[in-house]
Each structure stands twice: as structure tokens, then as C-alpha cells.
């Protein structure tokens, strides 16, 4: 009986300590006039904000490099073997639409969804329109992109 009690206590401690993992996957589509490195920087700022929010929420955050794609690519995406074998619990799948910005360095409109890897169920989905930056200065735009990434993560995690 004593061993059973100790085993139950250990099991409850282990289950309370286990953290959830969220992987951020982002595709972007940019106007051809916007240099590729700037499109990547905007996308990476969104991802950085998402990862910061994971840390603040006690969730383990990981990500892939952003890649060029389309909304169709994003909507068709399903978590694969890498996430399942990597013990990822959720994937935040984001499409960053930079087309309307032309050659300007501005925050993207984002379409996103949270997918539960086991079962492949979409737990939350929404659209986050681009937030305005305080100025056109790169640091201000990057800050807004990070805020957007954090907002998508927090909102998705609340909706799971």
C-alpha cells in the first residue's frame, strides 16, 4: 500500500511538471519588389514574438525557418512525422501576407491556426490584420511584428 501511494505521488509530480511544446511554422508571400531578406526579417520577427509568448506562458517553443508560400499551402499543411516524433503537442501555422505592402517594410496580415498534433485537429483559427507601427523605422515595425506573433500565440493557447 505504501509503495502504491509513493508511485501515485511520483506520477502526479511528473504529470504536473511535463510541459507542452508548440512549434511555429510560417509561410509568407511578398511583393516581388520587397527584397527577400526583408520579407524574411519580418517573418522572423513574427516568429520571435510567438516564441517569446511561449516562454512567458510556460510552453516550450520551437520553430522552422519561415519560407515563401501561399495561403493555399498554409491551409493544406498538416503536421508530419517530424512533429510527431519530436513530441510536439501543438503547431501554430501562420500565413504572413506581405503582398499589400508592396516594397514597403510593414507588418503583414496574418491568417493562423493552432493544430493539435495528435489527431491533427484544428483547435483554433483566426485572422490578425496588420497592426500599425509607431513609425516606418525598422525597429518599430519589428516590434509590431513581435507583438503580433505574441498575440497569435496567446490567443491560440487560450482557445485550445
Phi and psi in degrees as a GROMACS rama.xvg file:
@    title "Ramachandran Plot"
@    xaxis  label "Phi"
@    yaxis  label "Psi"
@TYPE xy
-64.2906  -40.0383  UNK-2
-65.1435  -38.1442  UNK-3
-64.2339  -42.3655  UNK-4
-62.2296  -44.2567  UNK-5
-65.1274  -42.5677  UNK-6
-61.7415  -40.9779  UNK-7
-65.7772  -39.4486  UNK-8
-64.9189  -44.4028  UNK-9
-63.3138  -41.9247  UNK-10
-62.391  -39.547  UNK-11
-69.9059  -35.2744  UNK-12
-67.2848  -45.743  UNK-13
-62.2374  -43.2552  UNK-14
-68.3655  -31.082  UNK-15
-73.3499  -28.7167  UNK-16
-85.4118  -26.2113  UNK-17
-62.022  133.179  UNK-18
-101.597  157.644  UNK-19
-93.694  153.19  UNK-20
-118.04  133.88  UNK-21
-122.814  128.274  UNK-22
-107.631  130.761  UNK-23
-98.4981  124.9  UNK-24
-121.944  124.096  UNK-25
-131.198  132.657  UNK-26
-114.126  149.443  UNK-27
-135.006  153.864  UNK-28
-130.6  123.409  UNK-29
-123.317  153.2  UNK-30
-61.0826  138.38  UNK-31
-58.7236  -22.0703  UNK-32
-74.9884  -18.4942  UNK-33
-83.2967  120.131  UNK-34
-56.1681  141.187  UNK-35
-53.7928  -40.8153  UNK-36
-64.586  -31.3088  UNK-37
-73.7294  -38.1284  UNK-38
-62.0381  -40.572  UNK-39
-64.8344  -41.9748  UNK-40
-62.5332  -42.4576  UNK-41
-62.2143  -44.5074  UNK-42
-64.5135  -42.3956  UNK-43
-66.2273  -31.8648  UNK-44
-66.7229  -39.0199  UNK-45
-61.7491  -46.3355  UNK-46
-62.2441  -42.4467  UNK-47
-59.7316  -41.693  UNK-48
-63.6053  -39.0806  UNK-49
-63.6484  -43.4325  UNK-50
-67.3774  -37.4017  UNK-51
-60.7671  -42.7758  UNK-52
-66.2026  -34.4141  UNK-53
-60.0007  -49.4412  UNK-54
-57.9534  -46.0633  UNK-55
-64.6323  -27.8834  UNK-56
-91.2188  -2.00638  UNK-57
77.7383  22.7236  UNK-58
-107.356  140.212  UNK-59
-77.594  122.605  UNK-60
-107.628  140.593  UNK-61
-143.179  165.861  UNK-62
-154.261  163.662  UNK-63
-101.362  162.812  UNK-64
-67.0746  141.244  UNK-65
-64.8891  151.13  UNK-66
-141.364  153.278  UNK-67
-66.1331  140.962  UNK-68
-172.177  -162.361  UNK-69
-135.046  171.926  UNK-70
-63.134  -36.5783  UNK-71
-61.222  -44.8832  UNK-72
-58.6636  -45.0694  UNK-73
-64.5698  -44.787  UNK-74
-69.2947  -27.4316  UNK-75
-84.1708  -11.7151  UNK-76
-66.7007  138.113  UNK-77
-132.326  139.868  UNK-78
-57.7025  143.359  UNK-79
-115.298  -163.01  UNK-80
-56.5538  -38.414  UNK-81
-58.376  -43.1629  UNK-82
-72.4752  -40.9832  UNK-83
-64.6576  -47.3636  UNK-84
-73.3839  -21.7897  UNK-85
-88.2019  8.34389  UNK-86
58.7846  38.6589  UNK-87
-84.0487  131.218  UNK-88
-86.2252  -43.5776  UNK-89
-133.553  154.04  UNK-90
-125.22  129.985  UNK-91
-96.6447  109.566  UNK-92
-102.517  120.94  UNK-93
-123.785  137.936  UNK-94
-113.983  119.403  UNK-95
-101.877  112.914  UNK-96
-93.9281  105.659  UNK-97
-102.742  3.47235  UNK-98
-60.7744  -41.2714  UNK-99
-68.6063  -16.4962  UNK-100
-79.5173  -12.9057  UNK-101
60.9836  -131.901  UNK-102
-91.0968  5.76942  UNK-103
-85.7756  144.548  UNK-104
-86.0679  91.9129  UNK-105
-135.585  159.702  UNK-106
-64.9368  147.869  UNK-107
-88.2641  160.566  UNK-108
-78.6562  139.889  UNK-109
-124.755  132.196  UNK-110
-108.062  131.609  UNK-111
-147.473  159.973  UNK-112
-151.227  151.355  UNK-113
-105.851  123.415  UNK-114
-112.794  130.917  UNK-115
-80.4523  119.026  UNK-116
-62.1587  -46.0474  UNK-117
-75.5496  115.313  UNK-118
96.6067  -15.6471  UNK-119
57.9353  28.4409  UNK-120
-83.6709  134.725  UNK-121
-77.6224  119.208  UNK-122
-93.9052  -24.3423  UNK-123
-159.987  144.417  UNK-124
-151.003  147.511  UNK-125
-165.752  175.27  UNK-126
-121.931  134.788  UNK-127
-119.164  106.223  UNK-128
-64.3634  153.359  UNK-129
-55.9734  133.741  UNK-130
-87.3217  145.952  UNK-131
-75.854  142.156  UNK-132
-88.7137  156.746  UNK-133
-62.5514  -30.693  UNK-134
-155.581  179.54  UNK-135
-86.6163  3.19011  UNK-136
-65.9723  137.505  UNK-137
-52.4315  -42.9389  UNK-138
-61.4089  -38.1432  UNK-139
-69.4887  -40.1309  UNK-140
-67.2619  -43.3689  UNK-141
-60.8773  -39.5069  UNK-142
-61.4662  -42.9553  UNK-143
-64.4405  -41.5155  UNK-144
-61.6848  -40.8508  UNK-145
-65.0825  -40.3342  UNK-146
-61.4017  -39.2837  UNK-147
-66.0973  -43.276  UNK-148
-60.7345  -42.5988  UNK-149
-64.9922  -41.2664  UNK-150
-64.2473  -41.9124  UNK-151
-62.1287  -41.179  UNK-152
-65.9278  -50.6981  UNK-153
-60.3398  -45.959  UNK-154
-63.6055  -43.2035  UNK-155
-63.7577  -44.8509  UNK-156
-65.6981  -33.4478  UNK-157
-67.8478  -33.9347  UNK-158
-82.7994  -4.6317  UNK-159
